[in-house]
Amino acid sequence: MSTFGSAVWSGGIKDGKGAISTKSGALKDYPYGFASRFEGKPGSNPEELIGAAHAACFTMALSLILGEAGLTAEKMETQADVTLTKQPDGFAITAVKLTLKAKIPGADNAKFQELAAKAKAGCPVSKLLKADITLDAALV
């Protein structure tokens, strides 16, 4: 499988403007720029997109692993907090914290933690990132 996301940019780093799009059309010319990335202004940024991709990938991986264990989630909610840190050679994503809340009938906490850790390790986005990835998983 192969897919894509794309970006266009015009102008300098601080006064420039960009737009991101995805093959599916889920994002179509969605704005991003310096202000949305570093100053909390409206718009998107690469780190939140990586966070959304990581949360989605991990949650799907866990769904697969749960199924292999004979379990089905009623509901799973995952948030991926992505940390962007200034370093001597520029910026780097240095950490991702996955926070999962899940309702899984018939699951005990020990098995749930084991399966969630397996999903974190096996998720393709987790494998891609060289950041410190932590997991806080709770049954609700």
JOQUICOR-V740480 format. One line per field, one symbol per residue. burial: # if it has 16 or more other C-alpha atoms within 10 Angstrom, else .. Layout:
# JOQUICOR-V740480
burial: ???
This chain:
# JOQUICOR-V740480
burial: ................#####.........#####.#......##.#..###.######.######....##...#.######.........########.#.#..#....##.###.##.##.##....#.#.#.#...
